[in-house]
Amino acid sequence: MWKARFAELEGMYDILGIPFGYYVVPAGEGLRVVDVSLDEPSGGIFELAHVEGDVFRRQRREGDLGEKVLFLRDDQGSVIALLHHAIRHERIDGGRDGSTPTRAHARKSPSHNPEVEGSNPSGPISWL
């Protein structure tokens, strides 16, 4: 059941507007993220442990949990972006859940968007 639930998060997410970047795929009881923008993507793989809902935390090599990664949804419940290190990475494909998020769903980074609660134009997002 967990794999079906996390399948809707699978897909490609941009890195600062570059049309490729993080590819997210369900793995184990969490997610695996591959940074395909690197010359050697195998050097940019990290695991995300599920916390609750759409909240995950990076699994560090030492075994403890690192920073939060939050998946964002639109009003219809489709996954449209992820937040990592207070940077919004827009989803740029439809993933396996059949949804088709596009750039029309995209907004500016929450750190520069007054419509997003907790946004702060002078610094990182305070709620991450």
N, C-alpha and C positions, 0 to 999 in steps of 0.2 A: 504493500500500500504506500509506503514512503516513497518508493521510486516513482509511482504515478503522480504523487503530490509534487515532488521536486522536478518532474519532467517539464512542467510549465515554466520553470526558470531556465531551462536549457536554451542556449542561443548565443549569439554574438553581441557584444557590447562594445561601443566605441571607446577610444582613449583620446580625450580632448579633441573630438571632432574628426579624428582619423577613422576612415570607414572600416577598420578592422582593429582588433585589440584583444579583449578578453573573450575567450570562448568558455562558457560555463556548461558543465555536464554533471548529471547526478552520479555519485560514486559512494559506495558504502552507505553510511547513514547520514551523509551530507552531500557536499558538492566538491567538484574539482574544477579549478580555474586554470586555464592555459593562456599565457600572454603570447598570442600569435604575432604580435608586432615585433618581437625579438628575432634576431638572425637565427638563434637557436631556441625555439620555443620550449624545448625540454628543460631549459634552465629557468623558465619562468612559470613553473607549475606550483600551485599551492592548494591546500585543502581548506574547505570551510566546514566547520562543525555547526549543526543546526542548534539554535537556542530556542526559538519559539516563533511561530507565524512565519513572517518573511525576514526574520533576523537571524544572521549567522555570525560566526566569529572565525577569524583565521586561525588555523591550527599551526602553532609554531613547531619548529624542529625539536625543541626541548620537550614538547608534549603539552605545554600549557596553551591557553587561549589568548590570542592577540586581539587586534582591533575588530570592531563591528563592521559588518557588511550588511546593508539593508537593501532589499529589493522593493521597488516602488511600483504601484499599480495605478491605472487610470480609473475613471468612474465606473467602467464596465468590468473591472477586475483583471484586465490584461496587464501583464508585466511589461513595463515601459522603460525601466532604467534600474541601475544599481548605484548605491552610494558606497564609496570606499575611500578612506582618508579624506572625507568631506568633499570628494569630487564626484559629480554626477556623470555616470557613463550610460549614455542612451542605448537602448536596445535597437539593433539595426537589422533584425530579421524576425521572422514569425515564430521561430522555435518549433518544438514538436507538438505544442498544444493546439495548433491550428490558428492561433491568433496572428494578426498581421500588424503589429505596431509599425508605424512609419515615422518619419521626421515630423509629420503633422502633430504627433503626440508630444513631441519634444518641447521642453521649456529650457530656459537658461538655467545654469547651475543654481541650486538653492541658495548658495552663498551670495548670489547677486539677484535674487528674485524676491521682491517684497511680498508676493502673494503666498510664499511658502513660510509657514510658521517656523520660527527659530532661525530664519535667514539673517545674515549679518554681512553687509557689503564690505566691511573692513577686515573681515577675518573668517576663520573656519566656522562651520556650522556647530553651534554650541551643544546640540543634542546628540551628537555622535560620540 
